[in-house]
């Protein structure tokens, strides 16, 4: 039991322990996200969202002039 405890407290074993714990967690999250057909379709619909044009009903942003409000 003491050897096992020493293995856990060694700094080099933290990397292996974290990899053994976090890699299956990452794979589980990926499977959860892409396994459901509706969820997968919804995520695919978000794919080009950054490239879509903004709504035209908004007024353009106001750019203040240098002398605006200084007088």
Residue frames as qw, qx, qy, qz and C-alpha x, y, z in Angstrom:
[[0.000, 0.885, 0.465, 0.000, 0.00, 0.00, 0.00],
 [0.333, -0.768, 0.089, 0.540, 2.87, 2.33, 0.79],
 [0.397, -0.086, 0.579, 0.707, 4.35, 1.90, -2.69],
 [0.158, 0.653, 0.652, 0.351, 1.02, 2.83, -4.23],
 [0.189, -0.923, -0.246, 0.226, 0.84, 5.96, -2.09],
 [0.410, -0.542, 0.331, 0.655, 4.38, 6.92, -3.05],
 [0.356, 0.254, 0.663, 0.608, 3.48, 6.46, -6.71],
 [0.035, 0.837, 0.526, 0.148, 0.55, 8.87, -6.33],
 [0.265, -0.908, -0.050, 0.321, 2.66, 11.57, -4.71],
 [0.550, -0.179, 0.421, 0.699, 5.47, 11.43, -7.27],
 [0.221, 0.634, -0.043, -0.740, 5.30, 14.42, -9.62],
 [0.115, 0.268, -0.770, -0.568, 5.90, 12.30, -12.72],
 [0.057, 0.284, 0.957, 0.016, 2.91, 10.09, -12.01],
 [0.250, 0.546, 0.375, -0.706, 0.50, 13.04, -11.98],
 [0.298, 0.412, -0.467, -0.723, 0.76, 13.31, -15.74],
 [0.216, -0.004, -0.945, -0.244, -0.12, 9.67, -16.27],
 [0.041, 0.405, 0.808, -0.426, -2.93, 9.80, -13.71],
 [0.279, 0.545, 0.134, -0.779, -4.47, 12.91, -15.22],
 [0.303, 0.290, -0.671, -0.611, -4.21, 11.45, -18.69],
 [0.139, -0.144, -0.980, -0.019, -5.87, 8.25, -17.52],
 [0.086, 0.521, 0.671, -0.520, -8.72, 10.25, -15.95],
 [0.220, 0.617, 0.046, -0.755, -9.24, 13.12, -18.38],
 [0.110, 0.233, -0.740, -0.621, -8.83, 11.39, -21.74],
 [0.032, -0.357, -0.928, -0.105, -11.85, 9.08, -21.24],
 [0.072, 0.662, 0.461, -0.587, -13.79, 12.11, -20.00],
 [0.130, 0.504, -0.337, -0.785, -12.93, 14.00, -23.19],
 [0.109, -0.002, -0.889, -0.445, -13.92, 11.03, -25.37],
 [0.013, 0.496, 0.835, -0.235, -17.18, 10.72, -23.44],
 [0.138, 0.651, 0.183, -0.724, -18.02, 14.37, -24.04],
 [0.152, 0.343, -0.597, -0.709, -17.29, 14.05, -27.76],
 [0.083, -0.206, -0.953, -0.207, -19.49, 10.95, -28.02],
 [0.055, 0.586, 0.654, -0.476, -22.27, 12.68, -26.07],
 [0.150, 0.583, -0.067, -0.796, -22.18, 15.73, -28.32],
 [0.302, 0.364, -0.610, -0.636, -22.11, 13.91, -31.65],
 [0.117, 0.088, 0.989, -0.019, -24.12, 10.77, -30.82],
 [0.328, 0.583, 0.610, -0.425, -27.59, 12.30, -30.88],
 [0.407, 0.424, 0.569, 0.575, -28.86, 12.99, -34.39],
 [0.020, -0.926, -0.338, -0.165, -30.77, 16.15, -33.44],
 [0.454, -0.805, 0.122, 0.363, -27.87, 17.49, -31.41],
 [0.580, -0.123, 0.494, 0.636, -25.46, 16.76, -34.24],
 [0.295, 0.641, 0.517, 0.484, -27.70, 18.49, -36.79],
 [0.197, -0.961, -0.192, 0.036, -28.07, 21.51, -34.51],
 [0.527, -0.619, 0.285, 0.507, -24.29, 21.78, -34.10],
 [0.509, 0.173, 0.559, 0.631, -23.80, 21.47, -37.85],
 [0.140, 0.846, 0.435, 0.275, -26.28, 24.30, -38.37],
 [0.333, -0.910, 0.021, 0.246, -24.06, 26.53, -36.21],
 [0.789, -0.020, 0.269, 0.552, -21.07, 25.81, -38.43],
 [0.397, 0.414, 0.277, 0.771, -21.28, 28.88, -40.67],
 [0.236, -0.867, -0.423, 0.115, -22.77, 31.27, -38.12],
 [0.390, -0.609, 0.072, 0.687, -19.65, 33.52, -37.93],
 [0.270, -0.024, 0.550, 0.790, -19.79, 34.03, -41.70],
 [0.086, 0.699, 0.688, 0.174, -23.46, 35.00, -41.91],
 [0.098, 0.476, 0.071, 0.871, -24.35, 38.65, -42.47],
 [0.025, -0.222, -0.617, 0.754, -25.59, 40.63, -39.56],
 [0.159, 0.707, 0.685, -0.071, -29.21, 41.69, -39.43],
 [0.270, 0.337, 0.247, 0.867, -29.84, 44.79, -41.53],
 [0.286, -0.795, -0.442, -0.301, -32.57, 46.19, -39.26],
 [0.577, -0.619, -0.175, 0.502, -29.98, 47.45, -36.79],
 [0.209, 0.974, -0.091, 0.000, -28.56, 50.95, -37.28],
 [0.739, 0.387, -0.329, 0.443, -24.86, 51.05, -38.08],
 [0.621, -0.520, -0.300, 0.504, -22.57, 51.67, -35.11],
 [0.066, 0.992, 0.043, 0.100, -21.88, 55.32, -34.41],
 [0.735, 0.055, -0.111, 0.667, -18.30, 56.44, -34.79],
 [0.226, -0.905, -0.183, 0.312, -17.53, 59.53, -32.79],
 [0.498, 0.754, -0.076, 0.421, -15.62, 62.33, -34.52],
 [0.593, 0.023, -0.392, 0.703, -12.48, 63.65, -32.87],
 [0.006, 0.193, -0.179, 0.965, -14.00, 67.06, -32.14],
 [0.522, -0.473, -0.546, -0.453, -17.41, 65.62, -31.13],
 [0.660, -0.671, -0.338, -0.023, -18.25, 66.80, -27.61],
 [0.661, -0.129, -0.198, 0.712, -14.95, 68.57, -26.94],
 [0.118, 0.485, 0.108, 0.860, -16.23, 72.11, -27.44]]
